[in-house]
Amino acid sequence: MTPFIAELLGTMILILLGGGVVANVVLKGTNGHSSGWIVITTGWALAVFTGVVIAGPYSGAHLNPAVTLAMILSDNLSWATACSYVLAQFIGAMTGAFLVWLMYKDHFDETEDAGAKQAVFCTSPALRNLPINLISEIIGTFVLIIAVFFFKDGEIAIDDTKAPIGLGSIGAIPVAFVVWVIGLSLGGTTGYAINPARDLGPRIIHAILPIKNKAGFNASYAWVPVIGPLIGAALAYVVYIIVT
């Protein structure tokens, strides 16, 4: 499997399972309806675990443009490879979101709450305060990326060189635990996108799909879960360089 296909498939599975657990909790009439935040955060953590298991041996399992940016900054990835990874991540995220809608279509039709339906696809702030919302995404992603930098057990070949950091090389379980604790501890403010592709790709699919009584694109907020994670990744790299 090529790295491009690995990133696409891994991200697709990530969003299928991550968006799927949100759909199971928030949509009307599901068996998991109203089962709560702990179910959502656990489901997302295990979604990351599954995506990393699939993509790890072939691409390093970035599954996230913020991770890819961190690899560029640490000179472990060329710009050409990085662009192909990000493209694959967005295609995978959009495909996964579509599959969630297809599977839960009857429940989308039964659900009247437009916000709940949009939550299956993308994040929104619990309290809208754009500077604080941006800081929330920066901090959440900082924790993810700084942990990735310190998970340097093993190497993965990227661009014909040995890169010291690759999610697939460290095992999927530690990454899943980090994502889980970010959701439990830091996810209550914005829903912890911590991944531009995870948020923007499905947000676009939500805008395209024929969903009854759906919320708007919310462009005035949509930049936060894109820019915040990228800033968080860059800050994590800077801190890692300083302390090591």
HELIX and SHEET records of a PDB file:
HELIX    1   1 PRO A    3  VAL A   26  1                                  24    
HELIX    2   2 TRP A   37  SER A   59  1                                  23    
HELIX    3   3 PRO A   65  LEU A   73  1                                   9    
HELIX    4   4 TRP A   79  MET A  103  1                                  25    
HELIX    5   5 LYS A  105  GLU A  110  1                                   6    
HELIX    6   6 ALA A  114  ALA A  119  1                                   6    
HELIX    7   7 LEU A  130  PHE A  150  1                                  21    
HELIX    8   8 LEU A  167  ILE A  170  1                                   4    
HELIX    9   9 ALA A  172  LEU A  186  1                                  15    
HELIX   10  10 PRO A  196  ILE A  208  1                                  13    
HELIX   11  11 ALA A  219  ALA A  222  1                                   4    
HELIX   12  12 VAL A  224  VAL A  243  1                                  20    
SHEET    1   A 2 ILE A 156  ILE A 158  0                                        
SHEET    2   A 2 THR A 161  ALA A 163 -1                                        
END                                                                             
